């Protein structure tokens, strides 16, 4: 999984959401129900795209968190303070990624 691709997907989703919102509002102003419905559909599609990207980032965060915890514990077990610290850093990075993408 690639965070850059997820960020791009999230940005595309936000753009689609706003475009759909505008189309919905313009359709309402000019009395075009089809345009409104299309706008609402685009808005929902954009929101779904953003949620999908956030989900993938949470999966990456969980993986980092688990991998970091294992590395930390192995470092502690073998008395390697650097390994333990690196593991803790990775674990915290994963927690932060999960938190940001709720």
C-alpha positions as CSV (number, residue, x, y, z in Angstrom):
1,X,0.0,0.0,0.0
2,X,1.2,3.4,-0.9
3,X,0.5,6.5,1.2
4,X,1.1,8.8,-1.7
5,X,-1.6,7.0,-3.8
6,X,-4.0,7.1,-0.8
7,X,-3.4,10.9,-0.4
8,X,-4.1,11.3,-4.1
9,X,-7.3,9.3,-3.9
10,X,-8.3,11.3,-0.9
11,X,-7.7,14.6,-2.7
12,X,-9.6,13.3,-5.8
13,X,-12.5,12.3,-3.5
14,X,-12.6,15.8,-1.9
15,X,-12.6,17.4,-5.3
16,X,-15.4,15.1,-6.5
17,X,-17.4,15.8,-3.3
18,X,-17.1,19.6,-3.7
19,X,-17.9,19.4,-7.5
20,X,-21.0,17.3,-6.7
21,X,-22.0,19.8,-3.9
22,X,-21.8,22.7,-6.4
23,X,-23.7,20.8,-9.1
24,X,-26.4,20.0,-6.5
25,X,-26.7,23.6,-5.5
26,X,-26.7,25.0,-9.0
27,X,-29.3,22.4,-10.0
28,X,-31.5,23.5,-7.1
29,X,-31.1,27.2,-8.0
30,X,-32.2,26.6,-11.7
31,X,-34.8,24.0,-10.8
32,X,-33.0,21.1,-12.6
33,X,-33.8,18.0,-10.5
34,X,-31.6,15.7,-12.7
35,X,-28.6,18.0,-12.1
36,X,-29.3,18.0,-8.4
37,X,-29.5,14.2,-8.3
38,X,-26.3,13.9,-10.3
39,X,-24.6,16.3,-7.9
40,X,-25.7,14.4,-4.9
41,X,-24.4,11.2,-6.5
42,X,-21.0,12.7,-7.2
43,X,-20.9,14.1,-3.7
44,X,-21.5,10.7,-2.2
45,X,-19.0,9.0,-4.5
46,X,-16.4,11.6,-3.5
47,X,-17.1,10.9,0.2
48,X,-16.8,7.2,-0.3
49,X,-13.5,7.6,-2.2
50,X,-12.1,9.6,0.8
51,X,-13.3,7.0,3.3
52,X,-11.7,4.2,1.3
53,X,-8.4,6.1,1.3
54,X,-8.6,6.7,5.0
55,X,-9.4,3.0,5.6
56,X,-6.3,2.0,3.7
57,X,-4.2,4.4,5.8
58,X,-5.6,2.9,9.0
59,X,-4.5,-0.6,7.7
60,X,-1.0,0.8,7.1
61,X,-1.1,2.3,10.6
62,X,-2.1,-1.0,12.2
63,X,0.6,-2.9,10.4
64,X,3.2,-0.3,11.5
65,X,1.9,-0.5,15.1
66,X,2.1,-4.3,15.2
67,X,5.5,-4.5,13.5
68,X,6.9,-1.8,15.8
69,X,5.6,-3.5,18.9
70,X,7.2,-6.8,17.8
71,X,10.5,-5.0,17.1
72,X,10.4,-3.2,20.4
73,X,9.8,-6.4,22.3
74,X,12.5,-8.3,20.5
75,X,14.9,-5.5,21.1
76,X,14.0,-5.5,24.8
77,X,14.3,-9.3,24.9
78,X,17.8,-9.3,23.4
79,X,19.0,-6.2,25.2
80,X,19.3,-4.1,22.1
81,X,18.2,-0.6,23.1
82,X,18.5,0.9,19.6
83,X,16.2,-1.8,18.2
84,X,13.8,-1.3,21.1
85,X,13.7,2.5,20.5
86,X,13.2,2.0,16.7
87,X,10.4,-0.4,17.4
88,X,8.7,2.1,19.8
89,X,9.1,4.9,17.2
90,X,7.4,2.7,14.5
91,X,4.7,1.7,16.9
92,X,3.9,5.4,17.7
93,X,4.0,6.3,14.0
94,X,1.4,3.6,13.3
95,X,-0.8,4.9,16.2
96,X,-0.5,8.4,14.8
97,X,-1.4,7.3,11.3
98,X,-4.5,5.5,12.6
99,X,-5.6,8.5,14.7
100,X,-5.2,11.0,11.8
101,X,-7.3,8.8,9.5
102,X,-10.3,8.2,11.8
